Amino acid sequence: MGRGRKFYREVLPFAAVIISQCSHVGLGTAFKAAALQGMSYRVFIVYSNALAGLVLLPFALIFDRFLGQTLGYMGLDYSSPILASIISSLTPAFTFAFAIIFRMEKVVLRSFSSQVKIAGSIVSISGAIVVVLYKGPTIIKTSSPSKLFYQPGSSQSDWIIGGILFAVADLVISIWYIAQAQTVKKYPAEQLITSMYNLVVATIALPVAYILEPNGSTWEISTRMMMIAILIAGLFTASFGTAMLTWSLRMKGPVYVALFTPLSIVTTVIMSVIFLGDSLYLGSVVGAIIVSFGFYVSLWGKAKEETADLGDSSSLESQSPENVPILQ
C-alpha cells in the first residue's frame, strides 16, 4: 500500500512532467519547421487548440493559455527553439515569486532551504539574461542544413526581440501555473479543464487570427510539415501533455512542475541543430550552464524543504494524543 501511494504521488508526477516537457520541445521544433514553410502562428494556434479541445472532450466526458501561446510562437518566428528552451528556464523563478505572493509557497528568510531556492532562482534569471544579451561566436554550425527547414541566421536585434517575447510568455505561463493549480484543487477533473481551456483559446484566437490574417491562402495547410506540427500540438502537447501537467500541478504544486523546464535545453539543442539547421552559439551554452546550475540549486533547496516538512509532520504525529502513553 505504501509503495503504491509513493508511486502515485512521487514517480507518476515526475514522469508526467518529463513527458510533457519533452512534448513541448518536439512541438517547438515542429512549429519552427512549419513556420519556415509559411505557417502563421495565429492560424496554428486556432487549429491546434481546436483539435486539442476536440480530442480531449470525449475523454473528459468519460473520465470526468491564449496570450502565452501567442508570445511564444511570435518569439519562435523571430529566433529559434534553442533560445525558447533556455529562456523558458525563467519559468521556475517567476512561478516561485507568484507562489510566494499567493501564499502557495512558504519562504522563511532565515531558513537555509528558502535561501537556496531564492539563490537558485536569481542564478537562473542571470543565465537567461546572458543568453538574450550575448549571442557570441558560433560553436556548432551545420555545414549542409536541410533546404526544407533552413533559414539564414537571425540578426542580433531579432534574437533580443525573440528573447524578450519568450520572457514575457514565460511570465504568463507562470501565472497560468498558479491559476491552474488553484482551479484543479477545487475541481479535480484535468481532462475537462484542459479541454475547455483549449476550446476557449481556439474560440478567442479564431476572430483575432481572421482579422490579422485575412488572406485565405494563409489558412491552407499546404505542406506535410504544417500538418505534422498541428497534429503534434493537437493530439498530444496541447491535449494530453497539458492534462498530465495539470494533474502534476494538483499533485505536487506549481513550483515543483516549473522546476523541470530547464531539462528541455539539451533535447532542444540536439533537435534544432539536426532538424532545423540551427547554429549553436557560445552565449547559449554559457547561459544554459548558468541556468541549469540555478535549476539544480533550486531543486535541491525544494527537496531539503520537503524533507524538513516531513520531519516536522512526523514529530507532530508522534506527539499527538493517540501516541501518548496512558501511563506516564
N, C-alpha and C positions, 0 to 999 in steps of 0.2 A: 504493500500500500504506500509506504514511504517513498520507495523508488519510483512508483508510478506518478506520485504527486510531484516529485522533484523533476522528473522527465517533462511533465506537463508545464511546470512553472519556470523551469530553467532552460532545458535543452530545446524545446519547441520554439519559444520566443527567440532564442539565439539563432536557430536555423531559419526561422521566418524572416528575421531582419536581414540575414546574409543573402537569402534568395531574393528578397525584394531589392536590395542594393544592387545585386548583380543584374537583375532585370532592367533596372534603370540605366545601368551602364550600357547594356546592349541596345536599349531604346535610343539613348543619346547618339550612339554611333549610327544606328539605322536612320534616324531622322536627319542627321547631318548629310548622310549619303543621299537621302531623298530630296533634301533641300538643294543640294548641288545639281539635281536634275530638274529643279523648278518647282518643288513643292512649297507652298505657302504655309508658314507656321499657323496662321489664322485658320485656314481650311483644315489643316492637320488636327488642330485642337477640336474642331467640330466633329470631324469623322471619328477620331479615336475615342473621344468621350461618349459619343452616341453609341458606338459599338460596345464600349466597356459597360455602359449602363444597361444595354440590352442583354449582354452576355450574363451579367450578374443578377439581373432581375429574377429570372426563374429560380436561381439558387437561393435568392433572398426569400422568395415566396415559399420555397420548400423547406429551407432550414431556418427559417425565421432569422479642386483648388484652382479658380479661373485666372486671377492676376499672377499668381506664382508661375503657372504654366506659360503664360504669355511672355513674361520677362525671361524665363528660362530658354524658351525657343528663340526669342529675339537675340539673346546672348549667343546661342549657337550659330545664328546667322552671321554674327559679327566675328566670332572667334572659332573655338574648337571644343570638342568633348573633353580634351585634356584639361583645359582651363576650367571648364564647368565642374569637372570632378574635384579639382583641387580647391576651388572656391567654395564648393559645397561643404568643405570641412569647417566653414564658419557656422554651419547649422547647429552643432553642439553648443557653441558659445552663445549663440542667440537664444537657443532653446533653454539653456541653463539660466540665462538672465530673465527670460519671461517666466520660467518656472518659479524663480525666486519672487518675482513681482506678484504672481498669482498664488503664492504660498503652496505650491506643489512640490517645492524642493526646499529643504531647510539648509540654512547657512549659519554656522557659528564661527565667527571670525577667529576665535581662539582655538577652534578645533583644527587639528593638523590635516584631516581629510578634506575639510572645506577649503583650507588654504591651498591644498594640492589641486583641487578641482578648479579653483579660480586661476591659479598659475597656469594650468594646462590650457584653459580657455584663452588666456592672454597670449600664450605662445602660439596657439592655432591661428588666432587673428593676425599675429605678426607674420606668420608664414604665408597667409593668404595675401597680405599686403605686398610682400616680396614678389609673389607670382604676378600680381597685377602691374606693379610699377617697374619691375625689372624682367625684361624678356631674355636678354643675354644672348650669347652666341649659340649657334646650333650644335647640339651634341649628336643627334641622330637625324639624318636627312635621307629620305627614301630616294634611292637612285632612279628607280623606274616605277613611280606610282601608277596605279590603275587610271587610265584615261577616263573611266566611267565615274570615278569619285574624286579625281584630282582637282584641286583648286589652288591657285597661287597663294603664297603665304600672306596672311592678313597684315595690315600695317600696324605700327605701334599704337596709333590712335584707335583703330578698330579693336585691338587687343584690350586697351584700357576700357573702352565703352562696353565691350563684352564682359569684362571683369566686374564692372560696376553693376551691370544688369543682373549678373549671376548673384552678386552680393545682396541686392535688393530682393531678388527672387528667394534666396535662402532665408532672408528675414521674414518674408511672407510665409514660407514653408514652416518656419519655427512657430509662428503664430497658429498655423493650421494644426501642428502637432499638439499644441496646448489645448486648442478648442476641441479637437477630435478626441483627445484623451478624456476631457470632461464629458463630452457627449456620450462616448461609449461606456463610461462608468454608469451613467444613468439609464442608458438604453443599449444593453449589450447585444446588438444584432449587426455584426460587422458587414455582412453581405448586403443587407438592406440599406444601411447607412451609405456604404460605398456606391451602391447602385444609384441611389437618389442623388448623391453628390455628383456623379459623372453625368447623369441626365440633366441636372440643373446647369452644370458647366456647359454642356453642349447646347442647351436652350439659350443661355446667355451669349455664348460665343457665336451662334448662328447669325443673328442680325448684325452683330459687330463685324464679323468677317464679310458678310454680304455687302455692307456699306463700304468697307475698306478694300474689298476685292470684288468689284462689280464685273470684272471680265470673266465670262463664262468658262474660258479655257483654263483659268486658274483652278477651277473646281474639278477638272478632269484628272482622274488617276491614270496618267499616261504611261508610266513605266512600272516595271516589276518591283523596283526598289521602293517606290512610293507605297505600293500595296503591302509589301513586307513590313515597312515601318508602321503603317496603320494597324496591321494585324498584330504586330508585337505589342503595340500600345494598348489596343482594344481587347485583345484576347488574354493578355497576361499582365503587363505592367500596371495599367490604369485600373484593371479589374481585380484579379486575384492577388496581384502584388500589393495593391493598396489595401485590400481586405486583410491580408496577412499582416501588413504593417499596422493597421488599425487594431487588430487583435493583440498584437505585441504592445501597442500603446496601453491597452487596458490591463494587460498582464504585468508589464514592467515599468510603465510610465514614459513620458516624453523624453526625458534626459537620457535614459538608457538607450532608447531607439536612435536618438540623434547622434549618440557617440559612435555609431558604426559607419557613418557616412564616409570618413576618410579611407575606409578599406577598399573603396571603389577605385582609388587612384591608379594602382598598378594595372588592374584589368583594363581601365580606360586607355592608359598609355599604350598597352600592347595592341588593343583592338584598333585604336586610331592610327597608329603607325602602319599596321598591316592592311587594314581595310580602306582607310581614307587617305593614306599617303601623307599624313601629318608629320611635321618635323617636331623633334623634342628639343626644347631649349634649356639652357643652364638655369635660368630663373625658375622654371617649372620644377626642376629636380631639387634645387636648394629649398624652394618654398615647400615642396611636398615633404621633404625630410623634416623641416621645422614643424609643419602641420601634423605629421604623423607622430612626432615626438610629443607634441602637445596633446594629441588624442590619447596616447597610451598613458600619459601622466594623469589626465582627467579620468580615464577608465580605472586606473589603479586607485585614485582617490575615491571614486564611487564604490569600488569593491571594499575598500577599507571602511567606508562609512556603513555599508550594508552589514559587514561583519560586526562592527561595533553595535549597530542597532539590534542585530540578532542576539548578541551577548546581553544587551540590556533587557530584551524581552525574556530571555531565559532566566535572568536574575529576578525579574518581577514575578515570573511564573512560579519560581521556586519559593518566593516569599508570600504567595497567595494563601488565603486561609485554608484551602484544601490540602496544602502541602505542609502545614504547620502541625507538628506532633500534638496529640491531645494532652499527653502528659509531659510537662516540662519541669 
